[in-house]
Amino acid sequence: MLSTLTTTVLAAEETHHEVNQALAWGIGVLTLGILFGLIFALMAFGAGREHS
């Protein structure tokens, strides 16, 4: 069991993936925009309702 775990960890350490920074920032900005839009919609919907 330990041998399998060790080889898996070593294989994961040896592989190196390049990360496209522009794509990562784009996904982050898109996600942030969606979340802000949902917060705005929630606040707009709640503004017309009476408080209990």
Contacts in CASP RR format, 6 or more apart in sequence:
PFRMAT RR
TARGET T0000
AUTHOR 0000-0000-0000
METHOD contacts of the structure
MODEL  1
MLSTLTTTVLAAEETHHEVNQALAWGIGVLTLGILFGLIFALMAFGAGRE
HS
END
